Amino acid sequence: MASLLGQWATYPNIATWYAGLIKPSFNPPNWIFAPVWTTLYVLMAYAVWRVLRGAGKLGERRVALTLFFVQLALNALWSWLFFGLHNPLAGLLNIIPQLLIIVATILRFRRLDSLAAWCLVPLAAWVAFAVLLNAEIWRLNG
């Protein structure tokens, strides 16, 4: 669901607004985003499934899952802030805490299931890269 919500804001703006932005030299080609995000969402789904079905104290799982779903909501919201509102600064103000919550989720997942935690590491790496990309797009177009 989060993926679809984000796509509704993103895709209509790629060939129009986003195409007109000045982008840094390290900006990936547009075609790379779909397979990367598909892979990340599969890994996220697997990770959360492992935590949902796993053992552990209910309170500990509840905290971990709350963090997971908060970062997922921020992920979907980022598309609406950045693409939907055409506002790289709003996207940046979202994605920085999003990254921190992803890291907190990894740490909480690790207490419950190390494989689930490792499944979120690529997400943290990609979102860290996205923070840099978002910041540079804001700086270049600010």
URSUL-V222549 format. One line per field, one symbol per residue. ss: DSSP state (2 for helix, 1 for strand, 0 for the rest). phi: phi as a letter, one per 40 degrees, with the letter a starting at -180 (. if undefined). A space follows every 50 residues. Layout:
ss = ???
phi = ???
This chain:
ss = 02222222222222000222000000000022222222222222222222 22200002222222222222222222222222220002222222222222 222222222222022222222222222222222222222220
phi = .cccdcccccdcbccbccccccbccccccdcccccccccccccccccccc ccccchcdccccccccddccccccdccddccccccfbdcccccccccdcc cccccdcccdcbacccccccccccccccccccccccccccbd
